[in-house]
Amino acid sequence: MLSREVLKEALGRALATGADYAEVFAEHTRNKNINIISGKTDKIGDAVISGVGIRIFKGTRCVSGSASSLSPEAVLSCASRVADALTGSAQIQNIVLRERLFGDIHPIRIVPADVANADKIDYLRQACEAAKDYSDEITQVDGDFIEVDHRILIATSEGLLAQDRQIRSRVTLSSVASKNGENQTGSVTPGARKGLELFEDFDPVELGREASAQAVTMLHAGYIKAGTVPVAIENGFGGVIFHEACGHSLEASCVALGQSQFAGKLGERIANEKVTAIDDGTIPNSWGSINIDDEGTPARRNVLIENGILKTYMIDKLNGRRMGMASTGNCRRQSYQFEPTSRMTNTYIAAGEDRDEDIIASIEYGLYAKSMGGGSVNPITGQFNFAVREGYLIKNGKICEPVRGASLIGKGSDVIMNIDMVGRNVARAQGMCGASSGSIPTDVGQPLIRVSSITVGGR
Amino acid sequence: MEYKEFKEAVIRAAKERQIAEYELYYEESEATSVEIYREEVKGYGTEDNMGVGFRCIVDGRAGYASTENLTEEEAKSLIDRAFENALSIESEEKSFLHEKGDTYAVLQDTEETAPAGTTLIDLALEVQKEMYQADKRVCDGTQVQVAHSSERYALYNSNGLDLEDRAAYEVCFGMALVADGEEMYDGSKFKLGYLKDFDSKVVAAEAVEDAVSTIGAGSVASGKYTVVFSNKAMATLLQTYSPIFSAERAQKGMSLLAGKEGEKIAADIVTIVDDPMYKDSVVRRTFDGEGVATYAKNVVERGVLTTLLHNLKTAANAGVKTTGNASRASYASVVGVSPFTFYIQPGEEPDLLPSAGEGIYVTEVTGLHAGANPVSGDFSLSSKGFLIADGKKGAPVKNFTVSGNFFALLKDIEKIGADLEFIRGKCGSPSVLVRDLAVAGE
């Protein structure tokens, strides 16, 4: 992407005014998005993203710059512009760049860009047709195939030179069911750090039927009554509860600044003793996985909470300086245009020992949340929310009639204590997580869990 | 290579490849931002970003490709990618490019030079200092961001359209953190406009007041309540549900407003305006994402849906004239439909709380990307605000949801305030009063 000469010169210029660390992040990405609606390909987006982001640190102060070009002139001019924000003389000279090969733990078999649109369209069409054929009440199916080929290069004043190529594929299907002037939706969104071999993991017909089944079920469902009840949250995307209620508040970006409900609590009991939570960027070919993070640190498996005790935060180099702690390999950015910071990768609650049937049977009146949508959190107050896409009432320990989407809300530090039953079968699901460094792929996950009490935003 | 040269390279390459119908959409932004923590500069950044979106029409089918890599070779590859993508399109709805001949509004020159980095830093430090001084409970974690942005939007097409809009503005964001015992409370003030209009004392005072006013917030009992949505909370809802006004979504069966033109869809007192040249907007647009001249329109007038929002294709499908609402979320995006500056027209009531009597004044709703569904209209949203007791603002409350359906809510708006306010400059509303909304709390 950039020659060693240009990288060395750029780092030298960036350091010229007294910074104690400099980093060049270069990127060349190709994204494609094929959309089928009403059974026909409708739009295809096809983007090349290419540019450079340069950062320098002086103590805990950070100066950054970005430019939409990989030409040597643009990169060097960006480096000079960044250095101009400090006034001093160079502290570091004569950097020797040594390339580090971290290896690829996420092998790709079929590079999406090598395959014609037609093959991707065929798969998507099968899924959309199955979704449409599921029921007469399905009035529309919106399907997308998304491929990303994200090449990154990181060079730092510590002499590190590292590169990675991140290929990801994802299918998203959204079905609309309609009746008497009412609409309800259902969706599936599987993805992986894989090429087109993703198609082998999921039968398109099953995906289509799953999205439509959800929409039709919800069309015939009522609403749950507003109130505070016990909730059983299913595995897979159910893990969004941990992501929002706890995960974001464990990112160094807020912990380092004292903007987290869990700041200063390392070694303390912050969750129910049944809760062990892990952020693992090394799971082979998983959607949120990386070989190296966007500062060039190799991905790691970090146990965040072990039996309720807070073990570590998710840390990047800059916030690590403020905290006096090393990077945990969690620094991520959507693109060179975003300043990177600590983020999640694949985050999940580990398997426990409760049986699923015991969890359901333990609830006299409550909600079984089968499928979840996204959510959000204010990490300072811990106030979080996430949406249930498909829910069912639990009465006398049995799953009963379906109820339409409602948000579950609460305060992270309370709710994480209320996870009092944890099942055995962990599943993960894919999401896009938005925060200050942009929108990045992350996995959430958990086994079936019980939350003893949570506010359900019904009617 | 600069955009001007790249444009020429694309024109040459298109000629060579015998592509007759095409369009180039260019966006560029230069930004400087500063971030303050404690009383020091924590971060300082400059961005110089741009990109080009190319669209060609092959037998009525639109093919897209975009790039940020402006070189001679890339110009050719851009066209090849878009051409190949056009051939994969199966939709029979014809795409076409806009012709010359519109009359475009003229933007007043914003020849204001970009402020120096030190000017931004001085303002940010000043706001930070004022926040610490405003209340002794303000603690570390309090932050200020100040930024300047200059933007350029250009569109060129093979029919000879060659258009450009420019905008420049500043942002000042104060985030106050307040500690009260074990609990922390945050509040903020976001100002979008021009440096000369920012008053550091006002920004600081409002951010701190926003946090302090929530100290000791309790919960509410679940039940049905009269709700007054604050201007910002209602603007947030309107923004989330703005896709329901898109003719593209309506034609695809994704909006319940399909076919409702001329019908009552909201209470008589509701008028909703889209004004691309809105007087107080910092980004005014004279042309849309396809080069059509923009204009102001009442999308809803006294409760009646007068029009959906259209681009060229959706208008042709419906046999109407485009409303000039073709949108490109960025140069890398395909053409869609969206409003520009979109707001509910303010009424004359200075204060809605007396009419509410008892109820909840909702000042913030969150989690909209998941808790609000534009296809069904359903919403269930984490909220905070204040109790309304005896027609007056009472104790702060949090950790409750407000649930309902947006289509029903539009019809149920009983009163509209006079306090029009915009969120992030794009979407605005005055406060509104709605009765019998479901609230989940304790």
Interface residues (C-beta under 8 A of the other chain):
Chain A: H28 N31 I34 I37 S38 K40 T41 D42 K43 I44 G45 D46 A47 V48 I49 S50 G51 T60 R61 C62 V63 S64 G65 S66 A67 S68 S69 L70 C78 R81 V82 A85 N117 A118 I121 T139 Q140 D142 V176 S178 G181 E182 N183 Q184 T185 Y223 K225 A226 G227 T228 L257 G258 Q259 Q261 Q337 E339 G373 G374 G375 S376 N378 I380 T381 Q383 F384 N385 F386 A387 R404 G405 A406 S407 I409 G410 K411 T455 V456 G457 G458 R459
Chain B: Y37 E40 V41 K42 G43 Y44 G45 T46 E47 D48 N49 M50 G51 A62 G63 Y64 A65 S66 T67 E68 N69 L70 E74 L78 R81 A82 E84 N85 S88 I89 E90 S91 E92 G117 C139 D140 G141 Q143 L177 M184 Y185 D186 S222 G223 K252 G253 M254 L256 A332 S333 V334 T366 G367 H369 A370 G371 N373 V375 S376 G377 D378 S380 L381 S382 K384 K398 N399 F400 T401 V402 S403 G404 A438 V439 A440 G441 E442
